[in-house]
Amino acid sequence: MQVDAVYEHGMLKPLGPLDLVENERVQLLITPVARASGACRPDVEFTEGLRSTLQEAGPAPGLDEVRRRLSKIPGALTSDFIAEREDR
């Protein structure tokens, strides 16, 4: 069986349905497909740059840190939601 796939976020994603049963083991031979044009290259470069930036960014803040940061915002979000509904 030959299947076209895309490599995204560390996983191969088939571009169509596969005639396989759930949890069936398969063996893959990966052959990169040459691009017809360089039109997609900027997207690839952007994605790779973003991936690199995210890997260097460190872990996301925990729930306690998010609550601490939100507590510094003046006012109450509840009153903002109520005011927005009244404007409708």
matplotlib code that plots the C-alpha trace (Angstrom):
import matplotlib.pyplot as plt

x = [0.0, 1.3, 0.0, 0.7, 1.3, 2.4, 4.8, 3.3, 4.2, 6.3, 3.7, 3.0, -0.6, -2.0, -3.8, -6.4, -8.1, -6.1, -7.3, -6.0, -7.6, -7.2, -3.7, -2.4, 1.4, 2.9, 6.4, 7.1, 9.5, 9.7, 10.5, 10.3, 8.3, 10.0, 8.0, 6.7, 7.6, 9.2, 5.8, 5.4, 9.0, 8.1, 5.5, 8.0, 10.5, 8.0, 6.8, 10.4, 11.2, 8.1, 8.9, 12.4, 11.1, 8.6, 11.2, 13.4, 10.5, 10.5, 7.5, 4.1, 3.2, 1.2, -2.3, -1.1, 1.0, -1.8, -4.1, -1.5, -1.1, -4.8, -5.3, -3.2, -5.8, -7.9, -11.7, -13.7, -14.2, -17.7, -18.7, -17.1, -19.1, -22.4, -21.6, -20.9, -24.2, -26.1, -24.5, -26.1]
y = [0.0, 3.5, 6.4, 10.1, 11.7, 14.9, 15.2, 17.6, 18.2, 15.1, 12.7, 11.4, 12.1, 10.2, 12.3, 9.7, 6.7, 3.6, 0.1, -1.1, -2.5, -0.7, -1.3, -3.1, -2.9, -1.7, -1.0, 2.3, 3.3, 7.0, 8.7, 12.5, 13.9, 16.6, 19.9, 21.0, 24.6, 26.5, 28.1, 26.3, 27.0, 30.3, 28.3, 25.6, 28.1, 30.0, 26.7, 25.6, 29.0, 28.9, 25.4, 26.5, 29.5, 27.4, 24.9, 27.7, 29.4, 27.1, 25.7, 27.5, 29.1, 26.9, 27.5, 29.4, 31.7, 32.4, 33.2, 35.5, 37.4, 37.7, 39.0, 42.1, 43.1, 45.9, 45.6, 42.4, 40.4, 39.6, 43.2, 43.5, 40.6, 42.0, 45.4, 43.8, 42.0, 45.2, 46.9, 44.3]
z = [0.0, -0.8, 1.2, 1.0, 4.4, 6.0, 8.9, 11.4, 15.1, 15.2, 13.7, 10.3, 9.2, 6.3, 3.7, 3.1, 4.8, 5.5, 5.0, 8.4, 11.5, 14.8, 16.5, 13.4, 13.3, 10.0, 8.7, 7.0, 4.3, 4.1, 0.8, 0.7, -2.2, -4.2, -4.2, -7.6, -6.7, -3.8, -3.1, 0.3, 1.5, 3.4, 5.4, 6.2, 7.3, 9.4, 11.0, 11.8, 13.2, 15.4, 16.6, 17.5, 19.4, 21.3, 22.3, 23.7, 25.5, 28.5, 30.3, 30.4, 33.8, 36.2, 37.4, 40.5, 38.4, 36.0, 39.0, 40.4, 37.2, 36.6, 40.2, 39.2, 36.5, 38.0, 38.2, 37.9, 34.8, 35.8, 35.7, 32.2, 30.9, 32.3, 30.8, 27.4, 27.5, 28.4, 25.3, 23.0]

ax = plt.figure().add_subplot(projection="3d")
ax.plot(x, y, z, "-o")
ax.set_aspect("equal")
plt.show()
